[in-house]
Amino acid sequence: MRSFCKFKIGQIVTHSDIIAEFKCGNMGGMRRSKATNSLVIISDHTKGLYEDKWFGDVLHYTGMGKNGDQDLNFMQNKTLAESDRNGVEVHLFEVLVPTEYIYRGLVSLAGSPYQEIQKGEDGVPRKVWMFPLKLQTGSQTIPEASFNKYIKEKEKLAEKLTLDKLKERAEQNESNKVSSRSVTSNVFVRDAFVAEYAKRRANGVCQLCGQKAPFNNKEGIPYLECHHIEWLSEGGSDTIENTVALCPNCHRKMHVLNLPSDKEKLKIQAKIRLSK
């Protein structure tokens, strides 16, 4: 289906760009434009009210209405519910990072709208309408950096909640069917021989805590993990002098804290190994 929209799939645009392109209003997650005979829907994951979820290339999008039971015949809920026969183009934008609107392209109903229970803006549980929407261009990937930033922000939000509020949110969000996304990532190809040499020379002992490996693998070899002292993602080299062998606990510690004192200790350990 050919569309008037000049945005490219995956293009990041601004709020003003959307208004100018679609000649639509500037408020809400569902915006009808009679001038372009279109419906703009925005799935904003940075806001906590609605729980839109992806399953493959189908987005289960929450309908219109912040409090009380939603009405399928209310305003743009009706437009979206009838979009398979009313001739209105439905365009999807997704927000993972505040102010960045990713154009996902045209979408169409992948099934009948259905109801589920979600809390409203007032915190009261109510019935909402969920619209299964399929990307007309098929599956799309999202940049790993954007996805990781989105996850980090969610984790920060969770950490600020009291235990009671956290339990409440966890019970609200738990699901037997887990949302999934395709993510593009830049993978550093680590040399297997450099990594194995680092582990072999450690002789089963973690080079940070000095303790023996916590267990042996299926082949009976002490389990350690290769770590790059200067991370590859930050320009570090895949060399003997930049690699050490760590137990899983210390390896995780380095990627969470990366303390200067620990880095210095590992550099000394690497130099000692080189001198032998």
N, C-alpha and C positions, 0 to 999 in steps of 0.2 A: 504494500500500500504506500503510495507516494503522498508525502505530506508537504504542507507549506513551510514547516519549521526548518530553519537553516542551521540549527545546532547539530553538531556531530555527536554520535553516540559516545558517551564517556567524557564529553567536554564539560569542564567546570565553568559555570557562569555565575553571575551575581543576581541578586534579587531584582535589581533594576533591569537587567538583561531580560529576565523572564517577562516582566510587565511590558516591556517594549516589544518583544517578539510576539507575544500572545494577545496583547491588548486586553489584559485581564486585571482584576483588582489586586490590591497589595496585602490582603489579609487572608488568613486561613490556609488550611492544607488542601482544600478543594476549591478551585477557582474556575467558574464558568465564564467563557468569553463568547458572546454571540457574534462579535465582529469577526472572529476567526473560526467560529463553530467548533470550539474545542473545550476540553476540560483539562485543566492542569491539576495534577495531584502531586503533593509533596510529602514524602515519607521522611520525616525529620527524626533521626535516631538520637539526636542530642537533647531532645525534650522528653521528659519522663511520663507524659500522660498516656499516649497510645503505645500499644505493643504490636507494631507491625513486624511480621516475621517472614523470612524467605525459606522456601523449601525447594531447592533446585532453582529453576528459573521462574518460579511462581511466587509472587509476593502476596501475602495475606494482609490486606490493607484495611485498617479500621475506619469505619464510616464517620459521618459528620454528627457532632453533638457532644458537648463536653460534660453535661450532667443529665441524669435521668435516662430512661430507656431511649435508645435511638429509634427513629421512625424511618423505615425504608423508603417512604414516600416523601420524606422531608428534603426539599431543595436538591443539593447535588448528590445526595444518596440516590434519589430517583433517577437523576441523569446518568449516574454510573451504572445503576442496576439495569437500565434500559439501553446502555451504550452498544449492545450487540445488534440493536435494530433502530436506533434513533439517528444514526449518521454522524454522531458527535465524535471527533477524534479525541482520544484520551492519551495525554502525554505525562510520563512519570519523571519526577526529579527526586533524587535521594540526597540527604544531608548526613554525612558522617562527621564532618568537621564544621563548626559554626561558620556561617556565611558562605560556605562553599556548596553550591548546588550542582550535583552531578546529573547530567541529562542521560536518562536511561532509554528514551525513545518512546515509541508508541506501545501501548499495552492493550490487551483485550481480556474480557472475562474468560477465565479458565474453567468456570463452574458456577453454580448458583450461589448467591450470597447466603451466608449462614450466620447464626447468632452464637455469641459466647458471653461470658460474664467478665467484665473489667470494671475497675473502680473509676469513677468520674473525677473531675477536678476537685469536687467537694469531698472526695474520699469514700463516697457511698457506692457500693457495688451496684451495677446496673447492666442491662442487656445492651450489647453493641452489635452492629452489623459488620461482618467481615467479608471483604470482597477478594476472592482469589483472582489475581491478575497475572497474565502471562506476557512476558516480553515477546514482542513480535519478531525481534531480531535473534531470538534464542539466548542461550546463556551468555552472561557477561562477567568478566572478572573485575575485581576492584584492586587498586594499588595496596600492597602490603603495608606501606607506611601509613596510609589513611586508615586502614582497618585497625592497625595496632594502636594508633592514636585514639581511635574511637573506643577500643577495649580499655585502654588506660584510663580514659575519662570515666567510663562506667565503673571501673574498679575504685577510683578515687571517690566517686559518689557513694559507693557501697561502704567504703571504709569510714565515712563520716556518720553513718546511721547508728542509732542505738541498737542494742541487741533485739529489742522488741520490734522496732521498725524494720530491722533487717529480716527478721523472721516473717513479718507481714509481707514484705516485698518478695521474699523468696517463695512463700506459699502462693502469692499471686502470679509469679512468673514461671513456676515449675511446670514442666511439660514432658509427656511421654515421648513426644515427637520433637527432635532437636533441630533447630534452625541450622541451615548450612549455607555457606557462601564460597564462591570460587575466588581465590586471591592470587594475584600475580606477585612474584617475589624475585629478587635478585639473589641468586645463589652463588656463594663463593666455593669454587672447586678446590677442596683441600687435598693436598698430596697424601696418598695413603702411606707412602714410605716414610715421609717426614713424621706423620702421626704415630706410626708403629714404632719408629726409632725412639721417639720421646717416651712412649710407654715401656718399651723394652729396657731402656737405660734406667728407668725409675725402679726397676726390680721389685715391683709390687708394693711400693711405698709412696703414698701421696707426698708430693713435693711442697705442699703448703702446711698441712697439719702434722706431717711426719708419721702418720699412722698407717698400718697395713691396709690394703684394699679391703672394703667391708665384706666382699664375697668373691667367689670364683665364678667365671662364666661356665657355660655348658662344656667347654673343652678343658676345664680345670685351671684356667689361667686367671690370676688375680685381676679383678675388674677395675680399671682406671680409665679416665677420659682425657683425651688430648685437649689442651687449652692454649690459645694464643695470648701471650702476655699483653701485647698491643693488639687489640681486636682487629680482625680483617676488615670489619665494617668501618673502622676508623683509620684505615691505611696501613695496618700492621702487615708484616711480611710472613709468608708461609715458609719459614726457615727453621733450622735446628735451634738457633739461638733465641728464637721467639716462641718456642713451644716447650711446654712442660706437661707432666702427667699428674692429674688430680683425682681424688675420690669424688663421687657424685655430689656429696654435700659441699665440699670446697669449691667444686666447679660452679655450682649454683650460686654460692656466696660471691664468687668473683663476678658473675654476671648481674648480680643484684646490687652489690656494694662497690666492687672494684676499688677497694681501699688502696691509696698510694703506698702504705706500709707493706701490704700484701704483694703488690706489684714489684716493689723493690726486692722483697725476699725471693720472689720467683725469678727475678733477673739474676740474682746471685746464684741461685740453684742452677740456672741454665748455664752460667759461666763456669761453675764448678764441673758440670757434666762435660762441657767442651774441653776443659783442661785435662780430663782423664784419658 
